[in-house]
Amino acid sequence: MGVGERSRLIVLVLAVAGLVALCGPQIAAMLSPAPARTPTQVWSLCPAPDLCRPVDVSNLALDAPINTLTTTFVAGPDDHAAPLALHIAATASAEIRWNGALIGTNGQVGADRAQETPGRFSALVVIPQDRVRPGPNRVEVRLSAHHLWAPVRRPIHDLSIGPYSDPLHGTLRHYLPTLLLTGLLALAFLGAAGLWLARRPPGSATLTLLTGAVLAQAVAEASKLALTYSYPWQLARLAAVAGMAAVAALALGRLAQVFVPERRLRWGLTAALVFALLIALLGPPWWDAKALWSYRAGCAAALIAVTLGALSTVRYAQTAQAVCVLALALSWSPDFLDISYYLLFLTLFGGLAAYAVLRSRAAAVRPSPEPPPGRNETLSIPDGTSRRLIRAEDLLHVRAADDYSLVTLTDGREVLSTANLSTLTQLASAHLVRIHRSHAVNPAWISAVHRSGRSGPTVELKDGVRLPIGRAYRAALDDERIA
């Protein structure tokens, strides 16, 4: 098996692994029976005092004006030694009675929107010890949810009775890592914005949008530590997390399209990603699932883009493939959205930052090759609404960068042009020859053409850089070399 065939086999294996990582766990879950849940407390829904039926509160829709839930708590000897508490996590207002006596409220329960005052999403009601009788105790919880502005599949997340524990302790332990990562994400956003404004690779508007969306998502996620808000705002918080996850996924998919130099194909991939994100946001009934499937859609789009790049022997595409497969596989881990999600993006941002530093150092120490004789023409390179003047003898090579072009000069400096590679090649046709869908070089700086090698045919420039040669451009390169 040749080097090219082995490389294509690796690309195919990684693509299949990505497909398995995307759909495999979901298919396995659909084929396997769900484990039986053992509720910690058996609750009954009572539309009338003499008409009660057992219900699973985790699947209960609070569709009545006022929903009354009852249970019997059997107090043992140890329940009098330590205080008890009833914990409610629900998008609803609540009123709690213990053996008929009102012991606490969360907001104000009402028969309609005007009469209800929204309660907090998470509340802890301490049960007075003198109210706890030995043996059975009747517990009644009345709930109303008239201030929901979007459908909620699971209004009640928790409704349980147990020993009192500080509610801040569990919340802090769960969200503190996310809060700490938020500071690093803020630095990543500032760094990406700085690179974009300075027009230094790998800075771009897409990367800045990606870091900003992930930062906003982390802030919304960790806001539970600093804010005490009513249940309608909890719904807004979940919507913000899902929305920012979709924005980040769109930016991730677009960022990966740097491996796909064909413009029409890039826009086709973007349209498919937007359609997948709409399905992710509108399809699953759970808000966490909306965010998760948005992330998976972005990773899948990135995987397709880097796979196309790997098939075209674009540099680093196979490495990016493996990263996409790993990112998809990790999305099935428990509590992925709380910590691992942000760690993955921080790893990506850290890698890009290291790349920027290495490129900067290489430009500082790279010796400039001796300029070739002649061709002292000055080129006018489009840069937004302005143009940059570059001497033709300083032009080394040009790489496609999404809808832009990254022009590398002989002294190692890089200029980001707002013209795409095809436009720039036509503009400087006397000084650039296309060797690949992603690369064009100044033929005056070609040192050697390697027809075979581990990465396939390549062009070696006088500064030692090697660039791949596409099949469609070999003839044009040979003509240029003969001329």
Buried (B, 14 or more C-beta within 10 A) or exposed (E): EEEBEEBBEBBEEBBEBBBBBBEBBEEEEEEEEEEEEEBEBEBBBBEEEEEBEEBEBEEBEBEEBBBBBBBEBEBEEEBBEEBBBBBBBBBBBBBBBBBEEEBBBBBBBBEEEEEBBBBBBBBBBEBEEEEBBEEEBEBBBBBBBBBBEEEBEBBBBEBBBBEBEEBEEEEEEBBEBBBEBBEBBBBBBEBBBEBBEEBBBBBBBBBBBBBBBBBBBBBBBBBBBEEEBBBBBBBBBBBBBBBBBBBBBBBBBBBBBBBBBBBEBBEEBBEBBBEBBEEBBEEBEBBBBBBBBBBBBBBBBBBBBBBBBBBBBBBBBBEBBBBBBBBBBBBBEEEBBBBBBBBBBBEBBEEBBEEBEEBEEEBEEBEEBEBBEEBEEEBEBBBEEEBEEBBBBBBBBBBBBBBBBBBBBBBBBBBBBBBBBBEBBEBBEEBBBBBBBBBBBBBBBBEEBEEEEEBBBBBBBBBEBBBBBBEEBBEEBEEBEEE
